[in-house]
Amino acid sequence: MRHIVLLFFATIAFSMNLSAQAPEKFAEVWDKDHVSNIFPSDVRHVDLKKYLDGIKKLGIKAEQVGFSNANREIYQIEWGRGPLKVFMWSQMHGDEPTATSALIDMFTVLQKHRDKDWVKKINEAMTIRAVPMLNPDGAEMYQRRNLQGIDINRDALDLKTPEGRLLKQLRDDWNPAIGFNLHNQGALTTVGRTPKQAAISFLVVYGDEQKTRSFGNERNLRVASAMTLALQKFIPGNIARYSDEWTPTAFGDNFSAWGTPVILIETGALYGKDEMYLVKMNFVAFFTALQSLATGNESTQSTEPYLTLPENGSGTLVNFVFRRANILSIDRATVPASVSFSSGDIAAVTERRRAGFAAPVVIRGLGDIGARRGLEEYDASGFNVVHRFGRVASGELAEFYFYKKERGVNWTVADVEKQFPPDAVFSLGSWTKGYGVVPRR
């Protein structure tokens, strides 16, 4: 009898594995079949509607469920016919767009591959609803808040925003068993105190300040662990755990309190990879989560991969550091112009902008910048550094001329850059002249 029981469970496990896909396969599917073709930060409401038209043509249910403060349509997508109710929402902060594109790709692949065993398993196990771009007004302006100037993610109790009221209504009317709250975090968020960027951070969200465990919470710990293991195959060392402070006015915390335990996914950035790569990482995470729930594999997943993730850190990373520069300050208010010198490091940070816009780079530290590290670091010890438009000071744009120290330059002339052309020019985060002249560290 014992052998029969063991054979029974082995058969079940084998059948589950037949219908399961490895994370690498999800990545391959995204490479082949994704339809998102605009950098997420450039996607506006009109682009979302074009994406939705495309998935409607595939036979997916996508309908308007409400309006924003400026009467832009808010949509909900639905797929699947199983009993487990999964609810996902993205871009409640208008300038946090990565998951919106990943959701479009997710539904597209589910429908295109609906005849595959691994998709059939998801279809039979769950019904998925998703609201992409909850804050279309903020997305249009590329700002965090809605047009009322309210952070929708802090409106779960007051419900002053139409977007917040809609989100709560959609949850209350359907009562989903699990929620995925999809956001972006700062590009310079780090894995703990390391200089590694947190490309993806997870958080299993509790429903109270005491962090009371529940069945749904325990399940989410296992699902988050499955996603962690999947992404470690692509971005090892760049995954972190988001801070789990109780925020009583936030939707994630309240969804969990209302009976829909939430997993938060925060997308950061990864040096050398563009926004589309992070769409793919979201896609892999989503499918890993859905598959683990559909097959039941999450029930045996250890929670350690998630629980041992370092927490998010900040303050240790900047975009650029120019080490040991000889910094010139030129005061042209005097006649002749007065010139002063100082030496030290220059730290600079790129501000968040749409991909289609040039992003300004701002000076955030001079002299002794402590333990901060740069994604790009340069040895400027052999150069005089002059600001293109004014003086080198914290808060100013990082627009620099670099002159080799051995050159004879009359710094008091008004058009120094014309009479004495610089050896290298750093502007808008790149070398517009003299690439490679200032050595990379």
N, C-alpha and C positions, 0 to 999 in steps of 0.2 A: 504494500500500500504506500509506504514511504517513497519508493521509487516512482510510483505513478504520480504522486504529488509533486516530486521534484521535476519530473518530466513535464508536468503541466505548467509549472512556473517557468521552466526553461523555454518551453514553446512560446509562452507569452512574451518573455524577454526577447526571444529571437524575432518574433513578429514585430515588436516595437522597434527593434534595431533596423529591420527591413524598411520601415517607414520613416526612419530618422535620417537627418542630413547633418553632416559635419559642418562646423562654422566655415571652413574653407569653401564648401560647396555653396553656402549662402552667398559668400563673396563673389564666387564665379557667376552665380545667377544674377546678382546685381550688375556685374560688369557687362553681362550680355543683354539684360532685359530692362534696365532702369530707364525711365522716361523723363526724369528730372534732367533738364538740359540747361538750366540757368543757375549760376551760383546762388545759393539760398538767400544771401543778403541782398541780392538784386531782385528777388521775387516780390512782386506787388500783388494787390488783390486781383487785378485783371489777369495776371499770370496764373494765379491759383485757379481762377475760373476756367482758364484754358486747360489746365491739368485735369480739372474735374470733368470737363466735357470729354476729355480723352478716356477717363475711366468709366464714364457713363456709357460710352460707345462699346465698351467691353461687357456691359451688362451688370455693372455694379450699381447698387443703390446709393445715390448721393443727392441729398436734397437740402434745400434751405430750411433752417430751423429757427432763425431769428435775425435780428439786425443789430449793428453796432450803434454807437452814439451818433454817428454821421450817416446812418441808414445804409451802410454797406452790408451786404448779405453775409451771414454766417452759416456755414454748411456742416452737415453731419454725414459721414460715410458709414455704410453698414455692409458687412460681409459675414457669411457663415450661418449655420442653422443649428448649432449645438447648444446645450443647456448652460454652459459656463459663460457668463456675461463679462466681457472684457471691454473697458472703456479707456480711451486714450485721447489726450488733448494737447495741442501744441500752440506755441506763439501767443500765450496770454500776455507776454511781454513782446511788444512789436519788433524789437531789435534782437530777438532770439529765435532765428528762423530755421536752424538746421533740420529739426525733426519734421517740419512741415513737408519738405521735399522727401524725406525718408518715408513718411506715411503714404504719400502718393505712390512711391515705388513699391512699398509693401503691398498695398491693395492691388496694384497692377500685376505683380508677380503672383499673388494668390489667385487671381482670376485667370491669368494666362496659363498657370500650371495646375488648374483645378482637377485635371485628370490624373495627376501624379499621386502616388500613395501617400507621400508625406504631407501633401496639401489636403488630400481627402481626410486625413486624420484630424487636421486642424478644423476643417469644415464641420466634421461630425461632432467634435468636442465642444466647440464654442461659437458664440456669436460676438463679433467685434464691431464696436461702434467707435468712431473717432471724429473729433472736431479739429480740423486743421485750421490754423490761423484764427484763434478765438478773438484776437484783437486786431482786426484788419485796419482800423484807423491808425493805430500805433505802427503797424507794419508799413503803411503808406508813408508815414512821416519818419520811419525808422527810429522810433523812440520807444522807451520802455512802457510808459503810461498810455492810457487811452486819451481821448480828446477832452475829457473832463479833468485831466491832470491827475487821475487816480491810478494807483498801482492795482490792477485787477486782482493780483494775487494777495492783496491785503484787504479784499472786499468780501470775504466769505461770510462775515457776520452782518455788516451794515447793508450789503447788497445795494449800494448806491449806483452801481454801473449796470447798464443793460446787459453787458457781456457777462458780468458776474451772476446776475439773476438768471440768465439763460443757462449758464453752466450748472448752477445748483438745480434748476428745474429738470435739466436733462438727466442729472444723477438721480434726483428724487423720483422721477417718473419711471425710471428703468431699474434702479437699485442694482447696479453692477457689482460683481463679486470681487473685482480687482481693477485698480486704476493705474494708469501710467501718465505721470505729469512730466511734460517734456520741455526742457529749457536749454538755454546756453549760459555759460559762466564766462568769466574773464579769460582772455587768451593767455594771461600770465599767472593764472591760478596754478599752483604747484602741487606735486605729490608730497605731502608732508613739508618738511623743511629743505627738501632737495631742490636742485635747480631744474628738475624734470617737470615739464608741463603736464597738467592733468587734462588729457585729451577727452576723457570721459570720467565722470564721477557718478556714483550711484548712492541712493539713500532709500532705505526702507523706512517709511514714515509712520511714526506712532500716532495714536489717536488721543493721547493725553500727555501731560507733563511728566507723569510717573513712568512713561514708556511701558505701559502694561502690554504684555504679550497676549496674542490671540491666535486662533487657528490661521486666519488670513495673514497675520503678521509673520508667523512662522513659515508659512508657505512662501511669502514674498522674500524672506531671507534666503530660502533655497533657490528661488528663481533668480535673484540678484547674484547669487554665487554662480549659477549656470552661465549668466551673461558675462560675469567677470572672467571665468575660465575661457569662454569663447573668444573674448576680445584680447586676452593675453597672447593669443596666437598671432595677433597683428600689431598690438601696441603694448608689448610687455614693459612694465615700469612706468607707464603713462596712464594708469587707472587709479582713481582715489575714491574715498568715501566722503560724501558731502556732510557738512556739519549738521548734527541732528538736534539742534536746539528747538524747543517747543515754541511755535509761533501761533498764538491763539487765533489770529485773524487770517491766517493763510489757508488757501483752499486744500492743499495737500494734507495738512494736519486735520482739517475738518472733514474732508472726504473720509479719512481713516476713522474719525470719531463717529461719522454718520453711518458707518457700516461698509464702506468701500476702501479697504486697505490699499494704500498707494505706494508705488515705487517711483521715485524721482530719478530722472536721467538728465544730467547736465552735461552738455557738450562744450568743451573748451576749444583749444587749438593745438596744433602739432607742427613744430617747425619743419619745413620742407614738404609739408602736405597741404593741399588746398582744401577748400570747403567741401568739395565733392567727395573727397576721401572720408571726411567725417560723416557725410550723409551715408556712405557705405557702412561705416562703423555702427551707426544707428540702425541701419537695416539689418545687419548681422545680429545686433543685440535684440531687436524686436523679434526676429524669427527664432532666435534661440529661446527667448522667453515663451513664445507661443508654442513651440514644439515641446518644450519641457512640460508645459501644462497639458498639452493635448495627449502626449504619450504617457503621462504619469511619471516620467523620469524624475521630475522635481521632487517626488516623495522620498527618494533615496539620496538626493543630492546633499552633501555636507554643506553646512553654512560657513565653514571656515574661510573659503576663498573671499567671501564678502566681508566677514567680520575682521579679517586680518589686513584688509586694505588700509593704508595710511590715510589719515584725514587730509582734506584740502588744506593747503597752506597759501600764504601770500606774503609779499614784501621782499622776497629773496631773488626775484627774477625781473629783468627788464629786457627790452628788445635789443638795445645796442649799448656797448660800453667801449669807450676810447680810453685806453690806459696810458697814464703818465704823459699826458699832453702838456705842451707849453701853451697856455691859454693867453691870448692877447685881448686886452680891452682897450679900445680906441675911443677917446672922447674928442669928437670933432667940434664941440662947442667952444673949445679954446683955439687960439691962433698963436702958434701952430698947434695942431692936434697933439694931445698928450696921450702917451702910450704906457700902459702898465702890464706887467707880466705876472702870471701865477702858474703853478704846476699842479697837476692832479688828474683824476679820472673824470670823465664825463659820462653820465648815464642818461639814456633817452628811451622814451616809451612811445609806441605807435598807438594813436587813438583809434577807437572803433568807428569804421565807416562801411558803407556798402562796398562790395568788391569793385563796382564800376566807378567809384570815386577815389581820387587820390587821398590817401590817409596821411594827415599831418603827423610829424614826429616831434615830440616835445621834450625838452630837457627836464629831467626829474632828479638830478643829483650832480654835484660838482665837488671836486677835491677828494675828500675821504668819503667814499660811498659805502663803506662798511663791507658786509659780506655779500652784497648784491652781485649777481652774475648776469651776463648778457647772453641772449640767444646767439648774437654775433658779437665777438670781441676783437678789437684791433689794437695793435701796439703803435701808439701815437708818440712814443718817446722821441722820435727823430723829427718831429714836426711842430711848427707853430700853427695854432688853430685860431682862425678869425671868423667871427660871425658874418654871414652874408649881408644882414640887414641892420644889425645893431650890436648889442653886446651879448657875450656868452653868459647867460644867467638862467637860473632855474625858472621854469614856466615859459621861457622863450622857445620858439621853434628851433629844432636842431638842424639848422642850415649852415654848413661850414665850408670854409676854404682851408685847405691844408697846404702849407709851404714847408719845404725841407729846410731844416734849421741852418744849413750851411749857406743858403742863398742870402745875398745882400738885397734887402727890401727896404725902401723908404716908406714906412708905415704912416707917415703924416700926410701923404698926398691924398686928395679927395677920391680919386678913382684908382685906388691901389690895385684892384683886381684887373684893370685894363692895362696899366703900365707895368704891372708885375703879375702876369697870369699865374694862378695857383697851380700847383702840381696835381691836386686832386680836389674834386668838389663832391660833397655829400648833400643830397637834397631829396626830400620826400622818401627817406628810408633807403636810398640806393646811391651808388656811385655814378654820377652823371659825367664825370671826367676822372681819369686816372684810376680806373678799376685795377686793384692789385698793387697800387703804389704804396698805400698804407697797409702793412702786412697784417694778415689775419692771425690771431692767436689760436 
